[in-house]
Amino acid sequence: MDMREIQVFRAVMQAGTTSKAANLLGISQPAISQSIRKLEESSGLRLFERVRGRLVATPEAGALMEEVDRCFAGFELIEHRIRSLKSFGVGRLAIGSLPALGTGFMPRAIAAFGLVDRGLQMSFQIMSSREVLRQVAAGQLDFGLMADELSVAGLEHSVFLRTPGVIAMHSRHPLANKKVIDARDLVEHPFIALNPEDASRRRLEAALQTVDLNLRPMLETPYSNSVCEFALNGVGIGMVHPIMALDYLSRGLTIKRLSLEVSFTCLLVFRSGTPLSGNAKAMLKVMRIQLENDLKKMQAALG
């Protein structure tokens, strides 16, 4: 089989008909049919059933399409990288971050880094920890920031931040005058929880069980920023990442210490055997300085 036959097969699978595939590729329908026939002969697979002059994909065609899509995704990544190198040379960084540090902290750090002064182009994406892990492993990111609920085996990694969670609420909430929130407060007031698979949520539940309490969330949501938004709207209280919460204090959010020790952990991950570039190391240095500044602001907010 050759690349031309694979391209025709992919076009037919995506378009659904030989006529649409022909228009997509700019070739004739007989040429499409001939390529499909040659691919079936060379592979020894029956990829399409001929039903009233139409091609109907077989299960074997569906399985092959999954592999073809993976291969083409790799080709598209290479083409994207080539275009980037033509436009920007090696002066480019690609970074991914979980939302807790991606929406406030990282923009502050990137601004302090000074892309214009450095003549550097950057791709910065906010994504789930699972997607950070996948893209770092695939070499699509120079490095990433992710939570600790997934295995990072095979990647270089270190703890970027480990800090106790804080309880977020509107400044007019009945608990807003307390300096420290007790464990029982979490079960006696409407509680907004992170999703059950979140590592910090699991640590919170385990800590509550040590004092014979069970978490009964009124609302579940995947990210600290959405917990903050719900708290600001008076829905309830919730445990959030303290760095994320900084961005909401000016809008009326209050954060309080929790009597239980429940941490949020963020990992820095990058590919094994691929040394970080000078630009990546410089970015990480700025990120650590910004983190120190943000932690000081957090301590001041907690009083």
PyMOL commands that set and color helices and strands:
alter all, ss='L'
color gray80, all
select helices_A, chain A and resi 3-15+18-25+29-43+59-88+99-102+105-113+115-118+129-137+183-188+199-209+224-232+242-251+278-302
alter helices_A, ss='H'
color red, helices_A
select strands_A, chain A and resi 48-51+54-57+92-97+121-126+143-147+155-164+166-170+180-181+191-194+219-221+237-240+253-258+263-271
alter strands_A, ss='S'
color yellow, strands_A
deselect
rebuild
show_as cartoon
